[in-house]
C-alpha cells in the first residue's frame, strides 16, 4: 500500500482531472464511490469506498487517483484499520475542500440562474393551463336575471327556459374541465354554451317586449270599447226611472272597468282582460233585467192607458181640471175639459221606477187618486196637494203582496203622498211624492182644489196627453 501511495505522489495527478459529483467521481466511477460528510468546526470528511475491481497489490485504481489528489492538496490520506467499508479517508477545511472540484465562474453561474428562473416561470404559466370563463358565466347569469325581470318567464317562457338550460349545461362543462389536468383543459365548449345562453336570454327579452307592446295596444282598445258600452247603458239608465237593482248592476260593471284600467297600467294584461269579461257579464245581466222590466211594463201599458183615458174623459165630461203624472217622462200635466193646458217638469221618489209597495221604499205610487187637502203654509215643502193614498186598490194590492211574501208582514203601507213644491233640482229625491218648482206650484194651486182627480202612471204612450 505504501508503494501505491508513493507512486501516486510521484505521478502528481492534477486536481483538475476529476471532480466530485453527487453519486460518484467522474474518474474511476466504476472503481469507487465517495462520501462527503460535513463535520463540526468547518471540517469536511471525505470517505472513499472501493469497488470489487482491484489491481495487483489489492489497491483499486480509483483510490490511487484520489489519494494522489489528496496529496496534491496537501492532505495525507488515512487508511482505516480494515479495508472493508472504505479504502481511505481524509478531512478538509471549508476553505480547502472547494479546491478539490471545478467551481463555475460567476458569469456562468448568473447565466445558469437566469436560465433556470426563466424556465421555472414559463413552466408555471404553461402548467397552469387555460382559465375557466367565469366572466362569461356571470354575464349569462345577469342576462337571465334581466330576462326574468322583464317578464320573459310569463311572455317568452320558451326562450327563458332554453337559456336556463344552456347556462346549466355550460356550468357543468366548465366544472368537468376544472377536474382535468390543467394542460389538458379545454373551455371552448363551455364558453360557447354560455355565449349562446346570453344570446337566447337577450332574445327572450326582445320577444317579451314585443309581446307586451302588442298586448298593451289590444287591451287598451278592449277597455275603451267596454267603457263605451258602459256609458251607453249609463245614458239609458239616466233617461229612465231610477231602478235600484239596475243601478247596482251598472255600478258593479263600472268597478270592473276601473279594475281593468289599473291592471293594464301595471302590465297585468290577462287579469285586465278577465276583469273586462266579468264587467261585460254584468252588462249582459243588466240587459236581461231591463228587458224583463220592459216586458212587465208592456204588459202593464194597457192598464196605464185605461187610467189616463178615464181621467181625461172625466175632465172632459165634468168640465173640470185634472192632473196627470208620467213618471218616465218626468212630466206633470194640468188638464181642463179633457185637454192639456199646462205642463210642469216634475221630480219623483228616489226609487221612482217601482210602484210603491210599503212605507219607506222611496217609490212614487201608481194609480188613480184625488186631492184631499190643499196645504198652504202648513207644509214643509212650500205648498202641497195631499192625495188620498193609499186608495182601496192600494190596500188590496198591499194585502196580496204580504200574503205572497213579496213584502214583510211587519211592513206598513205608507201615507202622506203629495204633489208639493221645493222642486227643480233635476233629480228624483223625494220619499215618494211629486215635486214641482215653487212657481209651478203657485200656478197649479190656483186651478185645482179638493176633489181634483189625479192619475199617476209609470209610462204613457197614448194620444190623450
PEZIMO-V788482 format. One record per residue. RES is the residue in three letters. OMEGA is omega as a letter, one per 30 degrees, with the letter a starting at -180 (none if undefined). Layout:
((RES OMEGA) (RES OMEGA))
This chain:
((UNK l) (UNK l) (UNK l) (UNK a) (UNK l) (UNK l) (UNK l) (UNK l) (UNK a) (UNK a) (UNK l) (UNK a) (UNK a) (UNK l) (UNK a) (UNK a) (UNK l) (UNK l) (UNK l) (UNK l) (UNK a) (UNK a) (UNK a) (UNK l) (UNK l) (UNK l) (UNK l) (UNK a) (UNK l) (UNK a) (UNK a) (UNK l) (UNK a) (UNK l) (UNK a) (UNK a) (UNK l) (UNK l) (UNK l) (UNK l) (UNK l) (UNK l) (UNK l) (UNK a) (UNK l) (UNK a) (UNK a) (UNK l) (UNK a) (UNK l) (UNK a) (UNK a) (UNK a) (UNK l) (UNK l) (UNK a) (UNK l) (UNK a) (UNK a) (UNK a) (UNK l) (UNK l) (UNK l) (UNK a) (UNK a) (UNK l) (UNK l) (UNK l) (UNK l) (UNK l) (UNK l) (UNK l) (UNK l) (UNK a) (UNK a) (UNK l) (UNK l) (UNK a) (UNK l) (UNK l) (UNK a) (UNK l) (UNK l) (UNK l) (UNK l) (UNK a) (UNK l) (UNK l) (UNK l) (UNK l) (UNK l) (UNK l) (UNK a) (UNK a) (UNK a) (UNK a) (UNK a) (UNK l) (UNK l) (UNK a) (UNK l) (UNK l) (UNK l) (UNK l) (UNK a) (UNK a) (UNK l) (UNK l) (UNK l) (UNK l) (UNK l) (UNK a) (UNK l) (UNK l) (UNK a) (UNK l) (UNK l) (UNK l) (UNK l) (UNK a) (UNK l) (UNK a) (UNK l) (UNK l) (UNK a) (UNK a) (UNK l) (UNK l) (UNK l) (UNK a) (UNK l) (UNK a) (UNK a) (UNK l) (UNK l) (UNK l) (UNK a) (UNK l) (UNK l) (UNK l) (UNK l) (UNK l) (UNK l) (UNK l) (UNK l) (UNK l) (UNK l) (UNK a) (UNK a) (UNK l) (UNK a) (UNK l) (UNK a) (UNK a) (UNK l) (UNK a) (UNK a) (UNK l) (UNK a) (UNK a) (UNK l) (UNK l) (UNK l) (UNK l) (UNK l) (UNK l) (UNK l) (UNK l) (UNK l) (UNK l) (UNK l) (UNK l) (UNK l) (UNK l) (UNK l) (UNK l) (UNK l) (UNK a) (UNK l) (UNK l) (UNK a) (UNK a) (UNK a) (UNK a) (UNK l) (UNK a) (UNK a) (UNK a) (UNK l) (UNK l) (UNK l) (UNK l) (UNK a) (UNK l) (UNK l) (UNK l) (UNK l) (UNK l) (UNK a) (UNK l) (UNK l) (UNK l) (UNK l) (UNK l) (UNK l) (UNK l) (UNK l) (UNK a) (UNK l) (UNK l) (UNK a) (UNK l) (UNK l) (UNK l) (UNK a) (UNK l) (UNK a) (UNK a) (UNK l) (UNK l) (UNK l) (UNK l) (UNK l) (UNK l) (UNK l) (UNK l) (UNK l) (UNK l) (UNK a) (UNK l) (UNK l) (UNK l) (UNK l) (UNK l) (UNK l) (UNK l) (UNK l) (UNK a) (UNK l) (UNK l) (UNK a) (UNK l) (UNK a) (UNK a) (UNK l) (UNK l) (UNK l) (UNK l) (UNK a) (UNK l) (UNK l) (UNK l) (UNK l) (UNK l) (UNK l) (UNK l) (UNK l) (UNK l) (UNK l) (UNK l) (UNK a) (UNK l) (UNK l) (UNK l) (UNK l) (UNK l) (UNK l) (UNK a) (UNK l) (UNK l) (UNK l) (UNK l) (UNK l) (UNK l) (UNK l) (UNK l) (UNK l) (UNK l) (UNK l) (UNK l) (UNK l) (UNK l) (UNK l) (UNK l) (UNK l) (UNK l) (UNK l) (UNK a) (UNK a) (UNK l) (UNK l) (UNK l) (UNK l) (UNK l) (UNK l) (UNK l) (UNK l) (UNK l) (UNK a) (UNK a) (UNK a) (UNK a) (UNK a) (UNK l) (UNK a) (UNK l) (UNK a) (UNK a) (UNK a) (UNK l) (UNK l) (UNK l) (UNK l) (UNK l) (UNK a) (UNK a) (UNK a) (UNK l) (UNK a) (UNK l) (UNK l) (UNK a) (UNK l) (UNK a) (UNK l) (UNK a) (UNK a) (UNK a) (UNK a) (UNK l) (UNK l) (UNK a) (UNK l) (UNK a) (UNK l) (UNK a) (UNK l) (UNK a) (UNK l) (UNK l) (UNK l) (UNK l) (UNK a) (UNK l) (UNK a) (UNK l) (UNK a) (UNK l) (UNK a) (UNK l) (UNK a) (UNK a) (UNK a) (UNK l) (UNK a) (UNK a) (UNK a) (UNK a) (UNK l) (UNK a) (UNK l) (UNK a) (UNK l) (UNK a) (UNK l) (UNK a) (UNK l) (UNK a) (UNK l) (UNK a) (UNK l) (UNK a) (UNK l) (UNK a) (UNK l) (UNK a) (UNK l) (UNK l) (UNK l) (UNK a) (UNK l) (UNK l) (UNK a) (UNK l) (UNK a) (UNK a) (UNK a) (UNK l) (UNK f) (UNK l) (UNK l) (UNK l) (UNK l) (UNK l) (UNK l) (UNK l) (UNK l) (UNK l) (UNK l) (UNK a) (UNK l) (UNK a) (UNK a) (UNK l) (UNK l) (UNK l) (UNK a) (UNK l) (UNK l) (UNK a) (UNK l) (UNK a) (UNK l) (UNK a) (UNK l) (UNK l) (UNK a) (UNK l) (UNK a) (UNK a) (UNK a) (UNK l) (UNK l) (UNK a) (UNK a) (UNK l) (UNK l) (UNK a) (UNK a) (UNK l) (UNK l) (UNK a) (UNK l) (UNK a) (UNK l) (UNK l) (UNK a) (UNK l) (UNK l) (UNK l) (UNK l) (UNK l) (UNK a) (UNK a) (UNK l) (UNK a) (UNK a) (UNK l) (UNK a) (UNK l) (UNK l) (UNK l) (UNK a) (UNK l) (UNK l) (UNK l) (UNK l) (UNK a) (UNK l) (UNK a) (UNK l) (UNK a) (UNK a) (UNK a) (UNK none))
